[in-house]
């Protein structure tokens, strides 16, 4: 695989960008070697600057549910750009996107659009504290909610990849307002609330943990958290930045039948452009400025390009059979990957939720952050490198998700499985 241009760009990048990247997990630290530089993408495939073509199962970390450069999305953004890239004034597209979100998420009665998932979770936490008059927040170990100061405590995603349990630069006073507990452990949650029965403003979690691989909630876990938070007057926040329009059209809350008080969204609702949102019951959301006292603002919030891309993506995703087709394709691929691993005698544990999945190099079930950390990361790194050699790009970390798009077809499936045959045979 020729990568001479990528090597040169990597040298240049390291001179001008911190670590050569603008987001840590891109640096390939967890899988070895240096990252390639992408030049373009179309459908399920990307092409790097050296002309190598790769099947993409990262899809910009989730938002490209229709694949790269989908014609409907490209045309929508082109038309929006011709009308103007930013106004700082209300536009119709903001209203339309909010209406579409509310249509699919019954727990959301009002929405505030922002610019990223991090901004959405940061703002939701502030709103929860302002609404309840309380300071403490409970987060679940391994759930990643962006680089918010108070939430970088036992976080997943790049922090797990790089082995950093928290981050310098965060005052102890901030971290002291965050309590942590394991995923899928109701007894731990009950103990925290027993110790702080009237002090917890919010409990925030990814209902399907997607930043330590993909870890599913056990039966009764989310229901138990909903009951516990209601009992103590605490807001339940579902971070569905990754799972919204991925696990189900209405997110994990639709799949599992739970109504959180607040929801954070991102990824798919921007169709590949930077966007985020948070929403919930009107009585809570109306505490936001300009109606209420909790302040939050953003010059580029509701950007016309991002809203156009999001609306165009949902146009296609809402068509009959599209979402179910993506999930079905991923289910089939996962089954065949599992069969290849079993035949090669390689222990793996697979998870799937809608159109996102994970292949853990681990013998038994994974229920939480601690168990995910016991995965064989070196084995994953070897698997990753062989798949890359065979033209298949997976997440450069054991602790990230694999995503499917509507653009992935039989040819991509066949090439992926051929690569997996070689990759698992090398691991044997």
VENFENFEN-V37707 format. One record per residue. N is the residue number from 0. RES is the residue in one letter. PHI is phi as a letter, one per 20 degrees, with the letter a starting at -180 (NA if undefined). PSI is psi in whole degrees, 0 to 359 (NA if undefined). OMEGA is omega as a letter, one per 40 degrees, with the letter a starting at -180 (* if undefined). Layout:
n=(N & N)
res=(RES & RES)
phi=(PHI & PHI)
psi=(PSI & PSI)
omega=(OMEGA & OMEGA)
This chain:
n=(0 & 1 & 2 & 3 & 4 & 5 & 6 & 7 & 8 & 9 & 10 & 11 & 12 & 13 & 14 & 15 & 16 & 17 & 18 & 19 & 20 & 21 & 22 & 23 & 24 & 25 & 26 & 27 & 28 & 29 & 30 & 31 & 32 & 33 & 34 & 35 & 36 & 37 & 38 & 39 & 40 & 41 & 42 & 43 & 44 & 45 & 46 & 47 & 48 & 49 & 50 & 51 & 52 & 53 & 54 & 55 & 56 & 57 & 58 & 59 & 60 & 61 & 62 & 63 & 64 & 65 & 66 & 67 & 68 & 69 & 70 & 71 & 72 & 73 & 74 & 75 & 76 & 77 & 78 & 79 & 80 & 81 & 82 & 83 & 84 & 85 & 86 & 87 & 88 & 89 & 90 & 91 & 92 & 93 & 94 & 95 & 96 & 97 & 98 & 99 & 100 & 101 & 102 & 103 & 104 & 105 & 106 & 107 & 108 & 109 & 110 & 111 & 112 & 113 & 114 & 115 & 116 & 117 & 118 & 119 & 120 & 121 & 122 & 123 & 124 & 125 & 126 & 127 & 128 & 129 & 130 & 131 & 132 & 133 & 134 & 135 & 136 & 137 & 138 & 139 & 140 & 141 & 142 & 143 & 144 & 145 & 146 & 147 & 148 & 149 & 150 & 151 & 152 & 153 & 154 & 155 & 156 & 157 & 158 & 159 & 160 & 161 & 162 & 163 & 164 & 165 & 166 & 167 & 168 & 169 & 170 & 171 & 172 & 173 & 174 & 175 & 176 & 177 & 178 & 179 & 180 & 181 & 182 & 183 & 184 & 185 & 186 & 187 & 188 & 189 & 190 & 191 & 192 & 193 & 194 & 195 & 196 & 197 & 198 & 199 & 200 & 201 & 202 & 203 & 204 & 205 & 206 & 207 & 208 & 209 & 210 & 211 & 212 & 213 & 214 & 215 & 216 & 217 & 218 & 219 & 220 & 221 & 222 & 223 & 224 & 225 & 226 & 227 & 228 & 229 & 230 & 231 & 232 & 233 & 234 & 235 & 236 & 237 & 238 & 239 & 240 & 241 & 242 & 243 & 244 & 245 & 246 & 247 & 248 & 249 & 250 & 251 & 252 & 253 & 254 & 255 & 256 & 257 & 258 & 259 & 260 & 261 & 262 & 263 & 264 & 265 & 266 & 267 & 268 & 269 & 270 & 271 & 272 & 273 & 274 & 275 & 276 & 277 & 278 & 279 & 280 & 281 & 282 & 283 & 284 & 285 & 286 & 287 & 288 & 289 & 290 & 291 & 292 & 293 & 294 & 295 & 296 & 297 & 298 & 299 & 300 & 301 & 302 & 303 & 304 & 305 & 306 & 307 & 308 & 309 & 310 & 311 & 312 & 313 & 314 & 315 & 316 & 317 & 318 & 319 & 320 & 321 & 322 & 323 & 324 & 325 & 326 & 327 & 328 & 329 & 330 & 331 & 332 & 333 & 334 & 335 & 336 & 337 & 338 & 339 & 340 & 341 & 342 & 343 & 344 & 345 & 346 & 347 & 348 & 349 & 350 & 351 & 352 & 353 & 354 & 355 & 356 & 357 & 358 & 359 & 360 & 361 & 362 & 363 & 364 & 365 & 366 & 367 & 368 & 369 & 370 & 371 & 372 & 373 & 374 & 375 & 376 & 377 & 378 & 379 & 380 & 381 & 382 & 383 & 384 & 385 & 386 & 387 & 388 & 389 & 390 & 391 & 392 & 393 & 394 & 395 & 396 & 397 & 398 & 399 & 400 & 401 & 402 & 403 & 404 & 405 & 406 & 407 & 408 & 409 & 410 & 411 & 412 & 413 & 414 & 415 & 416 & 417 & 418 & 419 & 420 & 421 & 422 & 423 & 424 & 425 & 426 & 427)
res=(X & X & X & X & X & X & X & X & X & X & X & X & X & X & X & X & X & X & X & X & X & X & X & X & X & X & X & X & X & X & X & X & X & X & X & X & X & X & X & X & X & X & X & X & X & X & X & X & X & X & X & X & X & X & X & X & X & X & X & X & X & X & X & X & X & X & X & X & X & X & X & X & X & X & X & X & X & X & X & X & X & X & X & X & X & X & X & X & X & X & X & X & X & X & X & X & X & X & X & X & X & X & X & X & X & X & X & X & X & X & X & X & X & X & X & X & X & X & X & X & X & X & X & X & X & X & X & X & X & X & X & X & X & X & X & X & X & X & X & X & X & X & X & X & X & X & X & X & X & X & X & X & X & X & X & X & X & X & X & X & X & X & X & X & X & X & X & X & X & X & X & X & X & X & X & X & X & X & X & X & X & X & X & X & X & X & X & X & X & X & X & X & X & X & X & X & X & X & X & X & X & X & X & X & X & X & X & X & X & X & X & X & X & X & X & X & X & X & X & X & X & X & X & X & X & X & X & X & X & X & X & X & X & X & X & X & X & X & X & X & X & X & X & X & X & X & X & X & X & X & X & X & X & X & X & X & X & X & X & X & X & X & X & X & X & X & X & X & X & X & X & X & X & X & X & X & X & X & X & X & X & X & X & X & X & X & X & X & X & X & X & X & X & X & X & X & X & X & X & X & X & X & X & X & X & X & X & X & X & X & X & X & X & X & X & X & X & X & X & X & X & X & X & X & X & X & X & X & X & X & X & X & X & X & X & X & X & X & X & X & X & X & X & X & X & X & X & X & X & X & X & X & X & X & X & X & X & X & X & X & X & X & X & X & X & X & X & X & X & X & X & X & X & X & X & X & X & X & X & X & X & X & X & X & X & X & X & X & X & X & X & X & X & X & X & X & X & X & X & X & X & X & X & X & X & X & X & X & X & X & X & X & X & X & X & X & X & X & X & X & X & X & X & X & X & X & X & X)
phi=(NA & f & b & f & f & f & f & f & f & f & f & f & f & f & e & c & d & f & m & n & c & d & b & g & f & f & f & m & f & e & c & n & n & d & f & e & d & e & d & a & b & b & m & e & c & c & c & e & f & e & n & f & d & c & f & d & d & e & l & l & m & p & f & e & f & d & n & f & l & f & g & f & f & g & f & f & f & g & f & f & f & f & e & p & e & a & c & m & c & g & c & f & f & f & f & f & f & f & f & f & f & f & g & e & d & g & f & d & d & b & c & c & e & c & d & a & f & g & f & f & f & g & f & f & f & f & f & f & f & f & f & e & m & d & d & f & c & d & c & d & g & n & f & d & c & n & e & f & g & f & d & e & c & l & e & e & l & f & f & f & g & e & m & d & f & b & c & f & n & d & g & g & f & f & f & f & e & d & d & c & b & f & f & m & c & f & f & f & f & f & f & f & f & f & f & c & f & c & d & e & f & b & d & d & b & e & f & d & f & d & d & c & n & c & d & e & f & f & g & n & f & f & f & f & f & f & f & f & f & f & f & d & m & d & f & e & d & e & e & d & g & e & e & f & m & d & f & a & g & e & m & f & f & f & f & d & m & d & d & f & f & c & c & d & c & a & l & f & f & d & l & o & d & f & a & b & a & c & b & r & f & g & f & e & f & f & e & f & f & e & e & d & e & e & e & a & b & a & g & e & g & m & g & f & f & f & f & f & f & f & f & f & f & f & g & f & f & f & f & g & n & f & f & f & f & f & f & f & f & f & g & f & f & f & f & f & f & f & f & f & f & f & f & e & m & e & f & c & c & d & c & b & b & m & d & c & b & b & d & e & e & b & f & d & g & d & d & b & f & f & f & f & f & e & f & e & f & f & f & f & f & f & f & g & f & f & f & f & g & e & m & c & d & d & f & f & a & f & e & c & e & d & d & d & c & f & e & f & c & g & f & f & f & f & f & f & f & f & f & f & g & f & f & f & f & f & f & f)
psi=(110 & 129 & 33 & 318 & 321 & 321 & 316 & 318 & 324 & 320 & 315 & 318 & 320 & 341 & 335 & 342 & 144 & 117 & 9 & 1 & 167 & 6 & 128 & 319 & 343 & 346 & 355 & 21 & 327 & 345 & 355 & 158 & 186 & 151 & 154 & 165 & 125 & 145 & 324 & 166 & 145 & 123 & 234 & 4 & 152 & 157 & 131 & 177 & 344 & 2 & 3 & 135 & 135 & 140 & 130 & 116 & 13 & 319 & 51 & 34 & 33 & 325 & 338 & 64 & 342 & 4 & 182 & 140 & 48 & 134 & 321 & 322 & 315 & 315 & 320 & 317 & 321 & 314 & 320 & 319 & 323 & 333 & 341 & 137 & 337 & 145 & 327 & 21 & 146 & 143 & 160 & 325 & 327 & 318 & 316 & 318 & 319 & 318 & 321 & 320 & 312 & 325 & 322 & 342 & 95 & 335 & 348 & 115 & 332 & 151 & 150 & 120 & 140 & 197 & 351 & 166 & 321 & 314 & 324 & 313 & 321 & 316 & 323 & 321 & 316 & 317 & 318 & 319 & 319 & 324 & 319 & 339 & 19 & 164 & 327 & 146 & 138 & 129 & 160 & 134 & 131 & 344 & 130 & 129 & 33 & 178 & 47 & 133 & 309 & 353 & 2 & 59 & 116 & 51 & 160 & 211 & 226 & 331 & 324 & 317 & 318 & 0 & 31 & 112 & 336 & 195 & 136 & 158 & 359 & 116 & 145 & 327 & 325 & 310 & 331 & 344 & 1 & 124 & 144 & 154 & 159 & 153 & 148 & 32 & 90 & 326 & 321 & 321 & 317 & 323 & 320 & 315 & 330 & 325 & 334 & 63 & 335 & 20 & 355 & 118 & 317 & 151 & 120 & 137 & 159 & 119 & 330 & 113 & 119 & 8 & 15 & 40 & 216 & 113 & 126 & 148 & 138 & 155 & 129 & 347 & 307 & 322 & 320 & 321 & 322 & 316 & 318 & 316 & 322 & 320 & 324 & 9 & 28 & 141 & 135 & 120 & 122 & 119 & 101 & 29 & 319 & 320 & 341 & 125 & 17 & 309 & 321 & 167 & 326 & 20 & 188 & 330 & 329 & 318 & 320 & 357 & 37 & 138 & 103 & 167 & 322 & 151 & 137 & 142 & 164 & 215 & 260 & 326 & 355 & 356 & 27 & 352 & 156 & 124 & 158 & 170 & 154 & 147 & 171 & 201 & 142 & 322 & 333 & 311 & 331 & 1 & 353 & 147 & 142 & 3 & 317 & 191 & 349 & 118 & 137 & 136 & 166 & 120 & 319 & 7 & 136 & 27 & 134 & 331 & 315 & 318 & 324 & 317 & 319 & 315 & 318 & 321 & 315 & 328 & 313 & 318 & 331 & 350 & 143 & 130 & 347 & 306 & 314 & 325 & 321 & 314 & 317 & 318 & 318 & 320 & 316 & 315 & 315 & 318 & 318 & 325 & 318 & 321 & 320 & 317 & 316 & 318 & 326 & 353 & 25 & 118 & 123 & 156 & 121 & 143 & 153 & 140 & 107 & 238 & 25 & 146 & 175 & 144 & 99 & 134 & 82 & 141 & 319 & 179 & 151 & 121 & 342 & 183 & 312 & 319 & 324 & 323 & 345 & 1 & 155 & 91 & 330 & 321 & 318 & 318 & 318 & 319 & 314 & 313 & 321 & 320 & 320 & 319 & 330 & 15 & 27 & 120 & 112 & 171 & 135 & 45 & 139 & 334 & 34 & 168 & 159 & 134 & 146 & 151 & 169 & 345 & 343 & 123 & 191 & 321 & 319 & 321 & 312 & 315 & 321 & 316 & 325 & 318 & 321 & 324 & 313 & 318 & 315 & 326 & 326 & 329 & 337 & NA)
omega=(a & i & a & i & i & i & i & i & i & i & i & a & a & i & a & i & a & a & i & a & i & i & a & a & i & a & i & a & a & a & i & a & a & a & i & i & a & i & a & i & i & a & a & a & i & i & a & a & i & i & i & i & a & i & a & i & i & i & a & i & i & a & a & a & i & a & a & i & i & a & a & i & i & a & i & i & i & a & i & a & i & i & a & a & a & a & a & i & a & i & i & a & i & a & a & a & i & i & a & i & a & i & a & a & a & i & a & i & i & a & i & i & i & a & a & i & i & a & i & a & i & a & i & i & i & i & i & i & i & a & a & a & a & a & a & i & i & i & a & a & i & i & a & a & a & a & i & a & a & a & i & i & a & a & i & a & a & i & i & i & a & i & i & a & i & a & i & a & i & a & i & a & i & a & a & i & a & i & a & i & i & i & i & a & a & a & i & i & i & i & i & a & i & i & a & a & a & a & a & i & a & i & a & i & i & a & i & a & a & a & i & a & i & a & a & i & i & i & i & a & a & i & i & i & i & i & a & a & i & a & a & i & a & i & i & a & i & i & a & i & i & a & i & a & i & i & i & i & i & i & i & a & i & a & a & i & a & i & i & i & i & i & i & a & i & i & a & a & i & i & a & i & a & i & i & i & i & a & a & a & a & a & i & a & a & i & i & i & e & a & a & a & a & a & i & a & i & a & a & i & a & a & a & i & a & i & i & i & i & i & a & i & a & i & a & a & a & i & a & i & a & a & a & i & i & a & i & i & a & i & i & a & a & i & a & i & i & i & i & i & a & i & i & a & i & i & i & i & a & i & i & i & a & a & i & a & i & i & i & i & a & a & a & i & i & a & a & a & a & a & i & a & i & i & a & a & i & i & i & a & i & i & i & a & i & i & i & i & a & i & i & a & i & i & a & i & i & a & i & a & i & a & i & i & i & a & i & a & a & a & i & i & a & a & i & a & i & i & a & i & a & a & i & i & i & a & a & *)
